[in-house]
Amino acid sequence: MTTEALTIPEGNAMFDGYRAAFEKYGFSPAVKSGDFLFISGQVGARPDGTAPTDVGAQTELAILRIQELLRLAGLDLSDLVDVTSYHVDIENTLEEFMAVKQRFIKSPFPAWSIIGISGLSRPELKIEIKATAALCK
């Protein structure tokens, strides 16, 4: 089985500001392996690294980052087969998260695990979403 990191072209507005972090922390934003694309956890941060304060805007940014990685692989959100979202303060933010999720994710729905956590890599981040997509249609 072949495994390769997804190539993000230079000049990609969504990810250019994160190239140093990929190297520093030793990870790829997405990896193709077998018939799947594995997408690392995407947070709700803008391309400049700042994060909005509300969970709805963070959720939208995280999903847009996933959507961009899927696009680079020739896929779209309908190709998702498994998703895990990590939520800080889940009791108070899940409703806002779900409203945004429902705008982007349509039937047939992927498997989805929603997990409440105490914190993410930066205190202002409230949501992180990792995903797996099927490469073959």
N, C-alpha and C positions, 0 to 999 in steps of 0.2 A: 504494500500500500504506500503510495506516495503522499508526502506531506510537504506543503509549501505555504509560506506566509503570503497573505494577500498583498499585492503591490499597490501602494497608494502613490499616484503620480505626484511629482513636484508641482506646486501651485494649487493643490487641493485646499480650498479655503477652509473646509471643515477640520482638516487634520494637520496642516503644515505647522501650526503652533505646538503640536504635541510630539513631533519627531524626536526631540531631545529626551522627552520622558520615556518614549518607547526604548531608546538606547539605555538611558540611565537605569531604568527598572527592569530591563531585559524581558520585554514581552512584545508580542505582535497584536495589533488591534483585531486581526482576524487571521485564521489559518484554514486552508483547504486540506482536508484529509479524507481519502476515499470519496464517498458520495455526499460529503457534508462540508459546510462552512461553519466553523466555530468562531463566534464573535465574543471577544473579551468584554467584560463589563463596561458599559458606556454610562458615563455620568451626565447629569444635566448642566454641563458647562458650555459657555459660548466658545467660539473659536479662539478668542483672546485669553481663555482660561477663567474668566469671571463667571459667577453663577448667579442667576436670579434668586430672589428670596422665596418665591412661592413654588410649591411642589408642582403645580400644573405646568408652569413654564419650564421647570427642570425636566419633567417627564417628556414634554414635547421635544426638548433639545436632545435628550437621550435617545428617543425614538428616531429623530431625524439623523442622528449619528449612525444608528443601526441601519437606517434606510440608505444612507450614503455608502456604507460598506457593502450592503447587498447590491446596490447599483454597480459598484466597481467590480463585483463578481458576476454581473449579468443577471442578477436576481431582483426580487422585490419582496415586500412584506408578506405577500401570500405564500412565499416559499419557506417561511419560518415553521419549524416543526416542534421546537422546544424553547421555552423562555423562562428565565428566572429573574424576578425583580426583588431587590433588597430595599427596604423602606425604613428610614429613621422616623420615629413617631407615627407608626402605622395607624394607630387608632384614630388620630386626628387628620390624617392626610390621604387615607385610602380612597375616600369618595372623590376627591379632586383628581387623584391619579387615574381612577377608573373612567372618569369623564373624558380625559385626554386619550387614554388607551382605546376607548371605544370609537373615537374619531379615526384612528389609524388602523386598528386590527379588526378585520372582518372575517366572517364565516367563510370557509371552515376554519375554526380557531386552532392555533397550536396548543400543545400542552403548555401549561403555565403554572409555575410555583411562585407564590407571593410570600416573602419572608420578612418579618420584622427584625430589625437589628438595632444596636445601640449607637452605632456611628459608622461613618465612611472615612475615606482617606483625608478629607478636609472637613472641618466642622460645619461649613456652610452647605455642604452637599447633603441632600435628603433622599436621593434616589439613585440607584445603579441598576442597569438592566444588562444581562448577558443573554445570548441567544445562539441557537443552532438552526441552520437552514439546510434544506435538501438541495444539492447541486443539480440533480437530474430531475427533469420535469416529466 
